Amino acid sequence: MELGDDHLEAVIELVRQHTGIAMNENKRVLLQGRLLPRMRALGLASYADYIAHLRRGGDEVGSFINSVTTNDSAFFRTPAVWWYLNDEFLADWHGRMGATPLRIWSAAAATGEEAYSMSMLCLEFQRRHPSFRFAIDATDISSQALDAARGATYRGRTVERFELTRPALFRRYLAGGPERFTVVPEVRQHVSFDSHNLLAAPSRREHYDLVLLRNVLIYFDEENQQRILGQVRGAMRPDARLILGEQESITRLNTPFEFEQAHVYRIAGGQA
Ligand SMILES: C[S@@+](CC[C@H](N)C(=O)[O-])C[C@H]1O[C@@H](n2cnc3c(N)ncnc32)[C@H](O)[C@@H]1O
């Protein structure tokens, strides 16, 4: 069923209202594919009925958010970032801070692969530096993605790639198989998952030493990117680092951050 111009415009506005994500008419086919199952589930015959239902609020808002967000992720996505975190960030941080717990925020954590990769990296570091401590908060706006993240069970391409690229970590930290693998409790116990909209004020102020905000800014226009970066800044300690995704550069924006190296930013005027 074709999503006509008027209804497309209304849906795009609802996406922006509930998630901040900017969409345009190029997303017509994607939105059709994602909303039709919702309409069928609710027994609604037209986009007009669905839009009216959504505007009344209630439970459908969460399902709508689940439908319009893209939750793809991968273990150890963008290898260069993990080299930096392992070889530079953790070594430097532990050298300065010793046994103080490192506080990490995986913002827009999707189905959890990023937060669990971080936990595995930290556990490996801890094997070499037993006094090292860490805790990871992982958040997302999609309840469906968070449920999957908490379940910590993965299959298909994401586990195949993990096994191929990091066989030793795969064997140590994933259990089960041959088709479905679950992240072991040792990794999970350091990660807590919660719902959070990046456009809202963070629940913890000046708390985090490291924020992973990867592959999510691309979904927003510049105004909301700036707003999100302002909120994220409020959650970071003065000497914290912010990690962005491969396709995300913020140097053209007016933000509180300055470039440090590929994917890595620090608070402007903060400690080096
Ligand atoms: C492509 S995934 C990125 C996952 C992970 N960071 C990575 O790089 O592999 C983008 C995630 O951003 C989340 N998201 C979109 N808008 C959001 C918002 N306003 N607040 C919080 N999360 C949001 C989506 O639900 C989705 O799970």
The ligand as an SDF file (V2000), in Angstrom:
LIG
                    3D

 27 29  0  0  0  0  0  0  0  0999 V2000
   22.6770    1.9120   13.8790 C   0  0  0  0  0  0  0  0  0  0  0  0
   22.3900    1.7530   15.6080 S   0  0  0  0  0  0  0  0  0  0  0  0
   24.0200    2.0130   16.2730 C   0  0  0  0  0  0  0  0  0  0  0  0
   24.4210    0.9330   17.2450 C   0  0  0  0  0  0  0  0  0  0  0  0
   25.8430    1.0080   17.8140 C   0  0  0  0  0  0  0  0  0  0  0  0
   26.1020    2.2890   18.4470 N   0  0  0  0  0  0  0  0  0  0  0  0
   26.8720    0.7140   16.7520 C   0  0  0  0  0  0  0  0  0  0  0  0
   27.5740    1.6210   16.3140 O   0  0  0  0  0  0  0  0  0  0  0  0
   26.9820   -0.4490   16.3480 O   0  0  0  0  0  0  0  0  0  0  0  0
   21.5490    3.2940   15.9920 C   0  0  0  0  0  0  0  0  0  0  0  0
   20.7380    3.2250   17.2780 C   0  0  0  0  0  0  0  0  0  0  0  0
   20.3480    4.5430   17.6430 O   0  0  0  0  0  0  0  0  0  0  0  0
   19.1130    4.4610   18.3050 C   0  0  0  0  0  0  0  0  0  0  0  0
   18.4580    5.7800   18.3470 N   0  0  0  0  0  0  0  0  0  0  0  0
   17.8870    6.4590   17.3300 C   0  0  0  0  0  0  0  0  0  0  0  0
   17.3800    7.6200   17.7680 N   0  0  0  0  0  0  0  0  0  0  0  0
   17.6410    7.6790   19.1010 C   0  0  0  0  0  0  0  0  0  0  0  0
   17.3700    8.6300   20.1070 C   0  0  0  0  0  0  0  0  0  0  0  0
   16.7170    9.7690   19.8480 N   0  0  0  0  0  0  0  0  0  0  0  0
   17.7800    8.3630   21.3610 N   0  0  0  0  0  0  0  0  0  0  0  0
   18.4300    7.2030   21.6420 C   0  0  0  0  0  0  0  0  0  0  0  0
   18.7330    6.2700   20.7290 N   0  0  0  0  0  0  0  0  0  0  0  0
   18.3370    6.5020   19.4630 C   0  0  0  0  0  0  0  0  0  0  0  0
   18.3430    3.4330   17.4990 C   0  0  0  0  0  0  0  0  0  0  0  0
   17.2810    2.8710   18.2320 O   0  0  0  0  0  0  0  0  0  0  0  0
   19.4460    2.4270   17.1480 C   0  0  0  0  0  0  0  0  0  0  0  0
   19.4430    1.3430   18.0340 O   0  0  0  0  0  0  0  0  0  0  0  0
  1  2  1  0
  2  3  1  0
  2 10  1  0
  3  4  1  0
  4  5  1  0
  5  6  1  0
  5  7  1  0
  7  8  2  0
  7  9  1  0
 10 11  1  0
 11 12  1  0
 11 26  1  0
 12 13  1  0
 13 14  1  0
 13 24  1  0
 14 15  1  0
 14 23  1  0
 15 16  2  0
 16 17  1  0
 17 18  1  0
 17 23  2  0
 18 19  1  0
 18 20  2  0
 20 21  1  0
 21 22  2  0
 22 23  1  0
 24 25  1  0
 24 26  1  0
 26 27  1  0
M  CHG  2   2   1   9  -1
M  END
$$$$
